[in-house]
């Protein structure tokens, strides 16, 4: 009688129509050491589910709490450099003075600072390429969507 009940539950399980309570009955049945010989292959499946539920993720995930670069200051600096350049260009035509050289050197140092900051930002996101590569390597996990159906198809052939 119990064996007929388990076989009925397995049919419902394969069709995706079991309740959680019925699945628990199946798991309990397949935890036993003695299982009907023609149902022995289901023991590995339900054993896998039991072991898989006990797995936990124990690795620490570091949180990046560094401040992000504020792009508003970059636009303010760019406008300031343009204003200084326009001002000195209009005030004295074709005559390079010490004030012009000083303004040029200051603008050059500001632009170098901006370039250095951008380079730091790009260096911090280089790990995204590694994450993308790892994501494509893990695509094979999509094949695990219906493991019972795949096992049964393999055994039927």
N, CA, C and O atoms as a GROMACS GRO file, in nm:
protein
  628
    1UNK      N    1   0.083  -0.120   0.000
    1UNK     CA    2   0.000   0.000   0.000
    1UNK      C    3   0.087   0.126   0.000
    1UNK      O    4   0.061   0.222  -0.073
    2UNK      N    5   0.193   0.124   0.084
    2UNK     CA    6   0.282   0.240   0.091
    2UNK      C    7   0.354   0.258  -0.043
    2UNK      O    8   0.372   0.371  -0.090
    3UNK      N    9   0.396   0.149  -0.103
    3UNK     CA   10   0.466   0.155  -0.231
    3UNK      C   11   0.377   0.213  -0.340
    3UNK      O   12   0.424   0.292  -0.422
    4UNK      N   13   0.250   0.175  -0.343
    4UNK     CA   14   0.156   0.232  -0.441
    4UNK      C   15   0.140   0.382  -0.419
    4UNK      O   16   0.134   0.459  -0.515
    5UNK      N   17   0.134   0.422  -0.293
    5UNK     CA   18   0.122   0.564  -0.260
    5UNK      C   19   0.246   0.640  -0.307
    5UNK      O   20   0.233   0.749  -0.364
    6UNK      N   21   0.365   0.584  -0.286
    6UNK     CA   22   0.490   0.650  -0.328
    6UNK      C   23   0.494   0.660  -0.481
    6UNK      O   24   0.535   0.763  -0.535
    7UNK      N   25   0.454   0.555  -0.549
    7UNK     CA   26   0.454   0.560  -0.695
    7UNK      C   27   0.356   0.665  -0.747
    7UNK      O   28   0.385   0.734  -0.845
    8UNK      N   29   0.241   0.677  -0.682
    8UNK     CA   30   0.145   0.782  -0.722
    8UNK      C   31   0.203   0.920  -0.698
    8UNK      O   32   0.188   1.010  -0.780
    9UNK      N   33   0.269   0.935  -0.584
    9UNK     CA   34   0.331   1.065  -0.553
    9UNK      C   35   0.443   1.097  -0.652
    9UNK      O   36   0.460   1.213  -0.691
   10UNK      N   37   0.518   0.996  -0.692
   10UNK     CA   38   0.624   1.020  -0.792
   10UNK      C   39   0.566   1.065  -0.925
   10UNK      O   40   0.624   1.151  -0.992
   11UNK      N   41   0.455   1.008  -0.964
   11UNK     CA   42   0.390   1.052  -1.088
   11UNK      C   43   0.347   1.198  -1.078
   11UNK      O   44   0.369   1.278  -1.169
   12UNK      N   45   0.285   1.230  -0.965
   12UNK     CA   46   0.244   1.370  -0.944
   12UNK      C   47   0.366   1.462  -0.939
   12UNK      O   48   0.362   1.574  -0.990
   13UNK      N   49   0.476   1.414  -0.878
   13UNK     CA   50   0.599   1.493  -0.867
   13UNK      C   51   0.657   1.522  -1.005
   13UNK      O   52   0.700   1.634  -1.034
   14UNK      N   53   0.659   1.421  -1.090
   14UNK     CA   54   0.711   1.439  -1.226
   14UNK      C   55   0.625   1.534  -1.307
   14UNK      O   56   0.675   1.603  -1.396
   15UNK      N   57   0.496   1.539  -1.278
   15UNK     CA   58   0.407   1.632  -1.348
   15UNK      C   59   0.406   1.770  -1.284
   15UNK      O   60   0.344   1.862  -1.337
   16UNK      N   61   0.476   1.785  -1.170
   16UNK     CA   62   0.482   1.914  -1.103
   16UNK      C   63   0.355   1.949  -1.029
   16UNK      O   64   0.320   2.066  -1.019
   17UNK      N   65   0.285   1.849  -0.977
   17UNK     CA   66   0.156   1.874  -0.913
   17UNK      C   67   0.156   1.836  -0.765
   17UNK      O   68   0.049   1.832  -0.703
   18UNK      N   69   0.272   1.809  -0.706
   18UNK     CA   70   0.275   1.770  -0.565
   18UNK      C   71   0.274   1.894  -0.476
   18UNK      O   72   0.317   2.002  -0.516
   19UNK      N   73   0.225   1.874  -0.356
   19UNK     CA   74   0.230   1.980  -0.255
   19UNK      C   75   0.360   1.964  -0.177
   19UNK      O   76   0.431   1.864  -0.192
   20UNK      N   77   0.390   2.062  -0.094
   20UNK     CA   78   0.511   2.053  -0.012
   20UNK      C   79   0.503   1.936   0.085
   20UNK      O   80   0.604   1.871   0.114
   21UNK      N   81   0.386   1.910   0.135
   21UNK     CA   82   0.368   1.798   0.228
   21UNK      C   83   0.395   1.665   0.157
   21UNK      O   84   0.458   1.576   0.214
   22UNK      N   85   0.347   1.651   0.034
   22UNK     CA   86   0.370   1.528  -0.041
   22UNK      C   87   0.518   1.512  -0.078
   22UNK      O   88   0.571   1.401  -0.077
   23UNK      N   89   0.583   1.622  -0.109
   23UNK     CA   90   0.726   1.615  -0.138
   23UNK      C   91   0.804   1.576  -0.014
   23UNK      O   92   0.903   1.503  -0.023
   24UNK      N   93   0.761   1.624   0.102
   24UNK     CA   94   0.826   1.584   0.226
   24UNK      C   95   0.810   1.434   0.250
   24UNK      O   96   0.902   1.369   0.299
   25UNK      N   97   0.694   1.379   0.215
   25UNK     CA   98   0.673   1.234   0.227
   25UNK      C   99   0.771   1.158   0.136
   25UNK      O  100   0.828   1.057   0.175
   26UNK      N  101   0.788   1.209   0.015
   26UNK     CA  102   0.882   1.145  -0.077
   26UNK      C  103   1.025   1.152  -0.022
   26UNK      O  104   1.099   1.053  -0.028
   27UNK      N  105   1.064   1.268   0.030
   27UNK     CA  106   1.199   1.281   0.084
   27UNK      C  107   1.219   1.186   0.202
   27UNK      O  108   1.324   1.122   0.213
   28UNK      N  109   1.121   1.176   0.287
   28UNK     CA  110   1.132   1.086   0.401
   28UNK      C  111   1.143   0.941   0.355
   28UNK      O  112   1.220   0.863   0.412
   29UNK      N  113   1.066   0.903   0.254
   29UNK     CA  114   1.071   0.766   0.204
   29UNK      C  115   1.210   0.735   0.147
   29UNK      O  116   1.264   0.627   0.173
   30UNK      N  117   1.266   0.827   0.071
   30UNK     CA  118   1.394   0.800   0.006
   30UNK      C  119   1.513   0.822   0.099
   30UNK      O  120   1.627   0.796   0.058
   31UNK      N  121   1.492   0.868   0.221
   31UNK     CA  122   1.599   0.875   0.321
   31UNK      C  123   1.626   0.736   0.379
   31UNK      O  124   1.736   0.711   0.430
   32UNK      N  125   1.529   0.648   0.372
   32UNK     CA  126   1.544   0.514   0.428
   32UNK      C  127   1.653   0.438   0.353
   32UNK      O  128   1.684   0.467   0.238
   33UNK      N  129   1.711   0.340   0.421
   33UNK     CA  130   1.815   0.260   0.356
   33UNK      C  131   1.755   0.160   0.258
   33UNK      O  132   1.815   0.129   0.155
   34UNK      N  133   1.637   0.108   0.290
   34UNK     CA  134   1.575   0.012   0.200
   34UNK      C  135   1.465   0.079   0.119
   34UNK      O  136   1.367   0.130   0.173
   35UNK      N  137   1.484   0.078  -0.011
   35UNK     CA  138   1.390   0.138  -0.105
   35UNK      C  139   1.361   0.032  -0.211
   35UNK      O  140   1.447  -0.051  -0.241
   36UNK      N  141   1.244   0.036  -0.265
   36UNK     CA  142   1.208  -0.060  -0.370
   36UNK      C  143   1.311  -0.054  -0.482
   36UNK      O  144   1.350   0.055  -0.523
   37UNK      N  145   1.355  -0.169  -0.532
   37UNK     CA  146   1.463  -0.171  -0.633
   37UNK      C  147   1.433  -0.089  -0.758
   37UNK      O  148   1.524  -0.027  -0.813
   38UNK      N  149   1.310  -0.089  -0.805
   38UNK     CA  150   1.280  -0.014  -0.927
   38UNK      C  151   1.271   0.138  -0.902
   38UNK      O  152   1.262   0.216  -0.996
   39UNK      N  153   1.275   0.179  -0.775
   39UNK     CA  154   1.275   0.322  -0.741
   39UNK      C  155   1.410   0.369  -0.687
   39UNK      O  156   1.421   0.480  -0.637
   40UNK      N  157   1.512   0.286  -0.697
   40UNK     CA  158   1.643   0.315  -0.639
   40UNK      C  159   1.705   0.442  -0.699
   40UNK      O  160   1.773   0.516  -0.628
   41UNK      N  161   1.683   0.468  -0.826
   41UNK     CA  162   1.743   0.585  -0.890
   41UNK      C  163   1.686   0.716  -0.834
   41UNK      O  164   1.752   0.820  -0.842
   42UNK      N  165   1.567   0.715  -0.778
   42UNK     CA  166   1.511   0.837  -0.719
   42UNK      C  167   1.580   0.871  -0.587
   42UNK      O  168   1.576   0.986  -0.543
   43UNK      N  169   1.642   0.774  -0.525
   43UNK     CA  170   1.708   0.796  -0.396
   43UNK      C  171   1.819   0.901  -0.411
   43UNK      O  172   1.836   0.986  -0.324
   44UNK      N  173   1.895   0.893  -0.520
   44UNK     CA  174   2.002   0.990  -0.543
   44UNK      C  175   1.946   1.131  -0.563
   44UNK      O  176   2.003   1.229  -0.516
   45UNK      N  177   1.834   1.140  -0.633
   45UNK     CA  178   1.775   1.271  -0.660
   45UNK      C  179   1.729   1.338  -0.530
   45UNK      O  180   1.764   1.453  -0.503
   46UNK      N  181   1.652   1.265  -0.451
   46UNK     CA  182   1.601   1.324  -0.328
   46UNK      C  183   1.711   1.341  -0.224
   46UNK      O  184   1.703   1.429  -0.138
   47UNK      N  185   1.815   1.258  -0.230
   47UNK     CA  186   1.930   1.277  -0.142
   47UNK      C  187   2.004   1.405  -0.177
   47UNK      O  188   2.052   1.476  -0.088
   48UNK      N  189   2.012   1.435  -0.307
   48UNK     CA  190   2.076   1.558  -0.350
   48UNK      C  191   2.001   1.680  -0.298
   48UNK      O  192   2.062   1.775  -0.250
   49UNK      N  193   1.869   1.678  -0.306
   49UNK     CA  194   1.789   1.790  -0.258
   49UNK      C  195   1.808   1.812  -0.109
   49UNK      O  196   1.815   1.926  -0.063
   50UNK      N  197   1.817   1.705  -0.033
   50UNK     CA  198   1.835   1.716   0.112
   50UNK      C  199   1.971   1.777   0.144
   50UNK      O  200   1.980   1.866   0.229
   51UNK      N  201   2.075   1.730   0.078
   51UNK     CA  202   2.210   1.783   0.102
   51UNK      C  203   2.218   1.928   0.054
   51UNK      O  204   2.280   2.011   0.120
   52UNK      N  205   2.156   1.958  -0.057
   52UNK     CA  206   2.160   2.092  -0.114
   52UNK      C  207   2.093   2.194  -0.023
   52UNK      O  208   2.136   2.309  -0.018
   53UNK      N  209   1.990   2.156   0.048
   53UNK     CA  210   1.921   2.248   0.140
   53UNK      C  211   2.009   2.285   0.258
   53UNK      O  212   1.990   2.391   0.318
   54UNK      N  213   2.104   2.200   0.292
   54UNK     CA  214   2.189   2.226   0.408
   54UNK      C  215   2.310   2.312   0.374
   54UNK      O  216   2.378   2.359   0.464
   55UNK      N  217   2.338   2.333   0.247
   55UNK     CA  218   2.451   2.414   0.206
   55UNK      C  219   2.425   2.561   0.240
   55UNK      O  220   2.314   2.611   0.226
   56UNK      N  221   2.531   2.628   0.284
   56UNK     CA  222   2.523   2.771   0.313
   56UNK      C  223   2.642   2.842   0.250
   56UNK      O  224   2.746   2.780   0.225
   57UNK      N  225   2.627   2.967   0.224
   57UNK     CA  226   2.733   3.050   0.168
   57UNK      C  227   2.805   3.116   0.284
   57UNK      O  228   2.744   3.191   0.361
   58UNK      N  229   2.934   3.089   0.299
   58UNK     CA  230   3.008   3.139   0.415
   58UNK      C  231   3.112   3.243   0.380
   58UNK      O  232   3.177   3.296   0.470
   59UNK      N  233   3.131   3.274   0.256
   59UNK     CA  234   3.232   3.370   0.216
   59UNK      C  235   3.185   3.512   0.247
   59UNK      O  236   3.069   3.547   0.223
   60UNK      N  237   3.275   3.594   0.300
   60UNK     CA  238   3.241   3.734   0.328
   60UNK      C  239   3.244   3.814   0.199
   60UNK      O  240   3.335   3.799   0.118
   61UNK      N  241   3.145   3.897   0.180
   61UNK     CA  242   3.136   3.982   0.063
   61UNK      C  243   3.177   4.123   0.106
   61UNK      O  244   3.107   4.186   0.185
   62UNK      N  245   3.289   4.174   0.053
   62UNK     CA  246   3.333   4.307   0.093
   62UNK      C  247   3.243   4.415   0.032
   62UNK      O  248   3.206   4.407  -0.085
   63UNK      N  249   3.211   4.513   0.112
   63UNK     CA  250   3.129   4.623   0.064
   63UNK      C  251   3.220   4.741   0.033
   63UNK      O  252   3.304   4.778   0.116
   64UNK      N  253   3.205   4.799  -0.083
   64UNK     CA  254   3.285   4.913  -0.123
   64UNK      C  255   3.218   5.040  -0.073
   64UNK      O  256   3.113   5.079  -0.125
   65UNK      N  257   3.276   5.105   0.026
   65UNK     CA  258   3.214   5.223   0.086
   65UNK      C  259   3.287   5.352   0.048
   65UNK      O  260   3.263   5.456   0.108
   66UNK      N  261   3.374   5.345  -0.052
   66UNK     CA  262   3.446   5.466  -0.093
   66UNK      C  263   3.350   5.563  -0.162
   66UNK      O  264   3.253   5.522  -0.226
   67UNK      N  265   3.380   5.690  -0.147
   67UNK     CA  266   3.296   5.792  -0.211
   67UNK      C  267   3.318   5.791  -0.361
   67UNK      O  268   3.429   5.765  -0.408
   68UNK      N  269   3.214   5.818  -0.435
   68UNK     CA  270   3.223   5.825  -0.580
   68UNK      C  271   3.264   5.966  -0.622
   68UNK      O  272   3.237   6.063  -0.552
   69UNK      N  273   3.328   5.974  -0.737
   69UNK     CA  274   3.370   6.102  -0.790
   69UNK      C  275   3.247   6.183  -0.830
   69UNK      O  276   3.158   6.134  -0.899
   70UNK      N  277   3.246   6.306  -0.788
   70UNK     CA  278   3.133   6.394  -0.816
   70UNK      C  279   3.157   6.465  -0.949
   70UNK      O  280   3.248   6.548  -0.960
   71UNK      N  281   3.078   6.432  -1.049
   71UNK     CA  282   3.101   6.488  -1.183
   71UNK      C  283   3.062   6.635  -1.193
   71UNK      O  284   3.099   6.703  -1.289
   72UNK      N  285   2.989   6.685  -1.096
   72UNK     CA  286   2.954   6.828  -1.102
   72UNK      C  287   3.078   6.915  -1.089
   72UNK      O  288   3.088   7.018  -1.155
   73UNK      N  289   3.173   6.874  -1.005
   73UNK     CA  290   3.295   6.953  -0.989
   73UNK      C  291   3.377   6.951  -1.117
   73UNK      O  292   3.447   7.048  -1.148
   74UNK      N  293   3.370   6.843  -1.191
   74UNK     CA  294   3.441   6.836  -1.318
   74UNK      C  295   3.385   6.939  -1.416
   74UNK      O  296   3.461   7.007  -1.485
   75UNK      N  297   3.254   6.950  -1.422
   75UNK     CA  298   3.194   7.047  -1.513
   75UNK      C  299   3.226   7.190  -1.468
   75UNK      O  300   3.247   7.278  -1.552
   76UNK      N  301   3.228   7.215  -1.338
   76UNK     CA  302   3.263   7.348  -1.288
   76UNK      C  303   3.407   7.382  -1.325
   76UNK      O  304   3.435   7.494  -1.367
   77UNK      N  305   3.497   7.284  -1.311
   77UNK     CA  306   3.637   7.309  -1.345
   77UNK      C  307   3.653   7.335  -1.495
   77UNK      O  308   3.730   7.422  -1.535
   78UNK      N  309   3.580   7.261  -1.578
   78UNK     CA  310   3.588   7.280  -1.723
   78UNK      C  311   3.540   7.419  -1.762
   78UNK      O  312   3.600   7.486  -1.846
   79UNK      N  313   3.431   7.462  -1.701
   79UNK     CA  314   3.378   7.597  -1.730
   79UNK      C  315   3.479   7.703  -1.685
   79UNK      O  316   3.501   7.801  -1.756
   80UNK      N  317   3.539   7.684  -1.569
   80UNK     CA  318   3.637   7.781  -1.519
   80UNK      C  319   3.756   7.790  -1.613
   80UNK      O  320   3.804   7.900  -1.641
   81UNK      N  321   3.805   7.677  -1.661
   81UNK     CA  322   3.919   7.678  -1.753
   81UNK      C  323   3.882   7.749  -1.883
   81UNK      O  324   3.961   7.827  -1.935
   82UNK      N  325   3.763   7.722  -1.935
   82UNK     CA  326   3.719   7.790  -2.057
   82UNK      C  327   3.706   7.941  -2.036
   82UNK      O  328   3.745   8.019  -2.122
   83UNK      N  329   3.652   7.981  -1.922
   83UNK     CA  330   3.637   8.125  -1.894
   83UNK      C  331   3.773   8.193  -1.885
   83UNK      O  332   3.792   8.302  -1.938
   84UNK      N  333   3.865   8.128  -1.817
   84UNK     CA  334   4.000   8.187  -1.805
   84UNK      C  335   4.064   8.197  -1.942
   84UNK      O  336   4.125   8.299  -1.976
   85UNK      N  337   4.051   8.090  -2.022
   85UNK     CA  338   4.109   8.093  -2.156
   85UNK      C  339   4.048   8.201  -2.244
   85UNK      O  340   4.120   8.270  -2.316
   86UNK      N  341   3.918   8.216  -2.239
   86UNK     CA  342   3.851   8.319  -2.319
   86UNK      C  343   3.891   8.458  -2.272
   86UNK      O  344   3.914   8.548  -2.353
   87UNK      N  345   3.898   8.477  -2.141
   87UNK     CA  346   3.932   8.608  -2.084
   87UNK      C  347   4.071   8.651  -2.128
   87UNK      O  348   4.091   8.764  -2.173
   88UNK      N  349   4.168   8.560  -2.116
   88UNK     CA  350   4.305   8.597  -2.152
   88UNK      C  351   4.323   8.607  -2.302
   88UNK      O  352   4.411   8.680  -2.348
   89UNK      N  353   4.245   8.538  -2.379
   89UNK     CA  354   4.255   8.544  -2.524
   89UNK      C  355   4.202   8.677  -2.575
   89UNK      O  356   4.257   8.732  -2.670
   90UNK      N  357   4.098   8.728  -2.516
   90UNK     CA  358   4.038   8.854  -2.564
   90UNK      C  359   4.111   8.977  -2.512
   90UNK      O  360   4.114   9.080  -2.579
   91UNK      N  361   4.170   8.967  -2.393
   91UNK     CA  362   4.230   9.087  -2.334
   91UNK      C  363   4.357   9.130  -2.404
   91UNK      O  364   4.382   9.249  -2.423
   92UNK      N  365   4.439   9.032  -2.445
   92UNK     CA  366   4.565   9.068  -2.511
   92UNK      C  367   4.582   8.975  -2.630
   92UNK      O  368   4.600   8.854  -2.614
   93UNK      N  369   4.575   9.032  -2.748
   93UNK     CA  370   4.583   8.951  -2.868
   93UNK      C  371   4.728   8.927  -2.907
   93UNK      O  372   4.808   9.020  -2.916
   94UNK      N  373   4.761   8.796  -2.931
   94UNK     CA  374   4.891   8.752  -2.983
   94UNK      C  375   5.010   8.791  -2.895
   94UNK      O  376   5.123   8.777  -2.940
   95UNK      N  377   4.989   8.838  -2.775
   95UNK     CA  378   5.099   8.870  -2.686
   95UNK      C  379   5.091   8.774  -2.568
   95UNK      O  380   4.992   8.771  -2.495
   96UNK      N  381   5.198   8.694  -2.550
   96UNK     CA  382   5.200   8.598  -2.441
   96UNK      C  383   5.278   8.661  -2.326
   96UNK      O  384   5.397   8.693  -2.338
   97UNK      N  385   5.208   8.677  -2.215
   97UNK     CA  386   5.270   8.738  -2.098
   97UNK      C  387   5.292   8.632  -1.991
   97UNK      O  388   5.253   8.516  -2.007
   98UNK      N  389   5.355   8.674  -1.883
   98UNK     CA  390   5.375   8.582  -1.771
   98UNK      C  391   5.241   8.538  -1.711
   98UNK      O  392   5.227   8.425  -1.666
   99UNK      N  393   5.144   8.628  -1.711
   99UNK     CA  394   5.011   8.593  -1.658
   99UNK      C  395   4.947   8.485  -1.745
   99UNK      O  396   4.880   8.395  -1.694
  100UNK      N  397   4.968   8.495  -1.879
  100UNK     CA  398   4.913   8.393  -1.969
  100UNK      C  399   4.979   8.257  -1.943
  100UNK      O  400   4.912   8.154  -1.938
  101UNK      N  401   5.110   8.260  -1.926
  101UNK     CA  402   5.181   8.134  -1.899
  101UNK      C  403   5.135   8.074  -1.766
  101UNK      O  404   5.119   7.953  -1.754
  102UNK      N  405   5.114   8.159  -1.668
  102UNK     CA  406   5.067   8.113  -1.537
  102UNK      C  407   4.928   8.051  -1.549
  102UNK      O  408   4.901   7.944  -1.493
  103UNK      N  409   4.840   8.118  -1.621
  103UNK     CA  410   4.704   8.065  -1.640
  103UNK      C  411   4.709   7.933  -1.718
  103UNK      O  412   4.636   7.839  -1.688
  104UNK      N  413   4.796   7.929  -1.820
  104UNK     CA  414   4.810   7.806  -1.897
  104UNK      C  415   4.860   7.691  -1.808
  104UNK      O  416   4.806   7.580  -1.814
  105UNK      N  417   4.959   7.718  -1.729
  105UNK     CA  418   5.013   7.613  -1.641
  105UNK      C  419   4.911   7.569  -1.536
  105UNK      O  420   4.903   7.451  -1.502
  106UNK      N  421   4.832   7.663  -1.486
  106UNK     CA  422   4.728   7.627  -1.389
  106UNK      C  423   4.620   7.540  -1.456
  106UNK      O  424   4.576   7.440  -1.400
  107UNK      N  425   4.579   7.580  -1.575
  107UNK     CA  426   4.478   7.501  -1.648
  107UNK      C  427   4.533   7.362  -1.678
  107UNK      O  428   4.461   7.262  -1.668
  108UNK      N  429   4.659   7.357  -1.716
  108UNK     CA  430   4.722   7.228  -1.746
  108UNK      C  431   4.725   7.140  -1.621
  108UNK      O  432   4.699   7.020  -1.629
  109UNK      N  433   4.757   7.198  -1.506
  109UNK     CA  434   4.762   7.119  -1.382
  109UNK      C  435   4.622   7.073  -1.342
  109UNK      O  436   4.604   6.961  -1.293
  110UNK      N  437   4.521   7.158  -1.363
  110UNK     CA  438   4.383   7.116  -1.333
  110UNK      C  439   4.339   7.000  -1.422
  110UNK      O  440   4.278   6.905  -1.375
  111UNK      N  441   4.373   7.010  -1.550
  111UNK     CA  442   4.336   6.903  -1.642
  111UNK      C  443   4.411   6.773  -1.610
  111UNK      O  444   4.356   6.664  -1.627
  112UNK      N  445   4.537   6.784  -1.565
  112UNK     CA  446   4.610   6.664  -1.523
  112UNK      C  447   4.544   6.600  -1.401
  112UNK      O  448   4.537   6.478  -1.390
  113UNK      N  449   4.496   6.684  -1.309
  113UNK     CA  450   4.427   6.633  -1.190
  113UNK      C  451   4.298   6.561  -1.230
  113UNK      O  452   4.267   6.454  -1.177
  114UNK      N  453   4.225   6.619  -1.324
  114UNK     CA  454   4.102   6.556  -1.371
  114UNK      C  455   4.135   6.423  -1.439
  114UNK      O  456   4.066   6.323  -1.417
  115UNK      N  457   4.240   6.421  -1.520
  115UNK     CA  458   4.280   6.298  -1.588
  115UNK      C  459   4.319   6.190  -1.488
  115UNK      O  460   4.283   6.073  -1.505
  116UNK      N  461   4.394   6.228  -1.386
  116UNK     CA  462   4.436   6.132  -1.284
  116UNK      C  463   4.315   6.075  -1.210
  116UNK      O  464   4.311   5.956  -1.180
  117UNK      N  465   4.217   6.160  -1.181
  117UNK     CA  466   4.096   6.114  -1.112
  117UNK      C  467   4.016   6.017  -1.199
  117UNK      O  468   3.966   5.916  -1.150
  118UNK      N  469   4.005   6.048  -1.328
  118UNK     CA  470   3.934   5.958  -1.419
  118UNK      C  471   4.006   5.823  -1.428
  118UNK      O  472   3.941   5.718  -1.432
  119UNK      N  473   4.139   5.825  -1.431
  119UNK     CA  474   4.214   5.700  -1.438
  119UNK      C  475   4.192   5.616  -1.313
  119UNK      O  476   4.184   5.493  -1.323
  120UNK      N  477   4.181   5.678  -1.196
  120UNK     CA  478   4.150   5.604  -1.074
  120UNK      C  479   4.013   5.539  -1.085
  120UNK      O  480   3.995   5.424  -1.045
  121UNK      N  481   3.916   5.612  -1.138
  121UNK     CA  482   3.781   5.559  -1.152
  121UNK      C  483   3.776   5.440  -1.246
  121UNK      O  484   3.708   5.341  -1.217
  122UNK      N  485   3.847   5.447  -1.358
  122UNK     CA  486   3.846   5.334  -1.450
  122UNK      C  487   3.920   5.215  -1.392
  122UNK      O  488   3.884   5.101  -1.421
  123UNK      N  489   4.023   5.238  -1.312
  123UNK     CA  490   4.096   5.128  -1.250
  123UNK      C  491   4.008   5.055  -1.150
  123UNK      O  492   4.023   4.935  -1.130
  124UNK      N  493   3.917   5.126  -1.086
  124UNK     CA  494   3.831   5.065  -0.985
  124UNK      C  495   3.722   4.979  -1.045
  124UNK      O  496   3.668   4.893  -0.974
  125UNK      N  497   3.689   4.996  -1.170
  125UNK     CA  498   3.583   4.916  -1.229
  125UNK      C  499   3.636   4.810  -1.325
  125UNK      O  500   3.558   4.752  -1.401
  126UNK      N  501   3.765   4.783  -1.324
  126UNK     CA  502   3.820   4.678  -1.410
  126UNK      C  503   3.770   4.540  -1.369
  126UNK      O  504   3.770   4.449  -1.451
  127UNK      N  505   3.729   4.524  -1.244
  127UNK     CA  506   3.679   4.394  -1.199
  127UNK      C  507   3.548   4.356  -1.268
  127UNK      O  508   3.510   4.240  -1.265
  128UNK      N  509   3.479   4.452  -1.330
  128UNK     CA  510   3.353   4.420  -1.398
  128UNK      C  511   3.374   4.324  -1.514
  128UNK      O  512   3.288   4.242  -1.544
  129UNK      N  513   3.488   4.333  -1.580
  129UNK     CA  514   3.519   4.240  -1.687
  129UNK      C  515   3.530   4.097  -1.635
  129UNK      O  516   3.484   4.003  -1.700
  130UNK      N  517   3.594   4.081  -1.518
  130UNK     CA  518   3.606   3.947  -1.459
  130UNK      C  519   3.470   3.894  -1.417
  130UNK      O  520   3.444   3.774  -1.431
  131UNK      N  521   3.384   3.980  -1.366
  131UNK     CA  522   3.250   3.938  -1.325
  131UNK      C  523   3.170   3.894  -1.448
  131UNK      O  524   3.098   3.794  -1.442
  132UNK      N  525   3.182   3.966  -1.557
  132UNK     CA  526   3.112   3.929  -1.680
  132UNK      C  527   3.161   3.795  -1.731
  132UNK      O  528   3.080   3.712  -1.774
  133UNK      N  529   3.291   3.772  -1.727
  133UNK     CA  530   3.347   3.644  -1.772
  133UNK      C  531   3.298   3.531  -1.684
  133UNK      O  532   3.263   3.424  -1.734
  134UNK      N  533   3.295   3.552  -1.553
  134UNK     CA  534   3.247   3.448  -1.461
  134UNK      C  535   3.098   3.420  -1.485
  134UNK      O  536   3.054   3.306  -1.474
  135UNK      N  537   3.023   3.523  -1.516
  135UNK     CA  538   2.880   3.504  -1.542
  135UNK      C  539   2.855   3.416  -1.662
  135UNK      O  540   2.763   3.334  -1.661
  136UNK      N  541   2.936   3.431  -1.767
  136UNK     CA  542   2.917   3.346  -1.884
  136UNK      C  543   2.961   3.204  -1.856
  136UNK      O  544   2.909   3.110  -1.917
  137UNK      N  545   3.057   3.186  -1.765
  137UNK     CA  546   3.102   3.051  -1.732
  137UNK      C  547   3.000   2.977  -1.649
  137UNK      O  548   3.001   2.854  -1.645
  138UNK      N  549   2.911   3.048  -1.582
  138UNK     CA  550   2.814   2.985  -1.494
  138UNK      C  551   2.680   2.962  -1.566
  138UNK      O  552   2.585   2.916  -1.504
  139UNK      N  553   2.674   2.994  -1.692
  139UNK     CA  554   2.549   2.976  -1.767
  139UNK      C  555   2.506   2.830  -1.774
  139UNK      O  556   2.388   2.800  -1.798
  140UNK      N  557   2.599   2.740  -1.753
  140UNK     CA  558   2.561   2.599  -1.759
  140UNK      C  559   2.465   2.562  -1.647
  140UNK      O  560   2.400   2.458  -1.655
  141UNK      N  561   2.452   2.643  -1.544
  141UNK     CA  562   2.359   2.615  -1.436
  141UNK      C  563   2.214   2.622  -1.483
  141UNK      O  564   2.126   2.567  -1.417
  142UNK      N  565   2.189   2.687  -1.594
  142UNK     CA  566   2.053   2.693  -1.648
  142UNK      C  567   2.005   2.554  -1.688
  142UNK      O  568   1.885   2.529  -1.697
  143UNK      N  569   2.100   2.466  -1.714
  143UNK     CA  570   2.062   2.330  -1.752
  143UNK      C  571   2.003   2.252  -1.635
  143UNK      O  572   1.946   2.145  -1.655
  144UNK      N  573   2.014   2.304  -1.515
  144UNK     CA  574   1.966   2.235  -1.396
  144UNK      C  575   1.821   2.268  -1.365
  144UNK      O  576   1.773   2.235  -1.256
  145UNK      N  577   1.749   2.332  -1.456
  145UNK     CA  578   1.612   2.372  -1.431
  145UNK      C  579   1.519   2.252  -1.409
  145UNK      O  580   1.427   2.260  -1.328
  146UNK      N  581   1.541   2.144  -1.478
  146UNK     CA  582   1.453   2.029  -1.466
  146UNK      C  583   1.538   1.902  -1.454
  146UNK      O  584   1.541   1.821  -1.546
  147UNK      N  585   1.607   1.883  -1.340
  147UNK     CA  586   1.698   1.768  -1.330
  147UNK      C  587   1.627   1.635  -1.328
  147UNK      O  588   1.680   1.538  -1.382
  148UNK      N  589   1.510   1.625  -1.269
  148UNK     CA  590   1.439   1.498  -1.264
  148UNK      C  591   1.398   1.456  -1.404
  148UNK      O  592   1.415   1.341  -1.443
  149UNK      N  593   1.345   1.548  -1.480
  149UNK     CA  594   1.305   1.518  -1.618
  149UNK      C  595   1.423   1.476  -1.703
  149UNK      O  596   1.411   1.385  -1.785
  150UNK      N  597   1.538   1.539  -1.684
  150UNK     CA  598   1.656   1.504  -1.762
  150UNK      C  599   1.705   1.364  -1.725
  150UNK      O  600   1.744   1.286  -1.812
  151UNK      N  601   1.702   1.331  -1.598
  151UNK     CA  602   1.747   1.199  -1.554
  151UNK      C  603   1.654   1.092  -1.608
  151UNK      O  604   1.699   0.988  -1.656
  152UNK      N  605   1.526   1.117  -1.601
  152UNK     CA  606   1.431   1.018  -1.648
  152UNK      C  607   1.441   1.000  -1.800
  152UNK      O  608   1.427   0.888  -1.848
  153UNK      N  609   1.465   1.106  -1.874
  153UNK     CA  610   1.480   1.096  -2.019
  153UNK      C  611   1.605   1.014  -2.054
  153UNK      O  612   1.603   0.936  -2.149
  154UNK      N  613   1.710   1.033  -1.978
  154UNK     CA  614   1.833   0.959  -2.004
  154UNK      C  615   1.811   0.810  -1.979
  154UNK      O  616   1.857   0.727  -2.057
  155UNK      N  617   1.741   0.778  -1.873
  155UNK     CA  618   1.720   0.638  -1.839
  155UNK      C  619   1.620   0.569  -1.932
  155UNK      O  620   1.631   0.448  -1.953
  156UNK      N  621   1.526   0.640  -1.987
  156UNK     CA  622   1.427   0.581  -2.076
  156UNK      C  623   1.489   0.542  -2.210
  156UNK      O  624   1.445   0.446  -2.273
  157UNK      N  625   1.589   0.616  -2.252
  157UNK     CA  626   1.650   0.590  -2.384
  157UNK      C  627   1.740   0.472  -2.380
  157UNK      O  628   1.799   0.436  -2.482
   0.00000   0.00000   0.00000
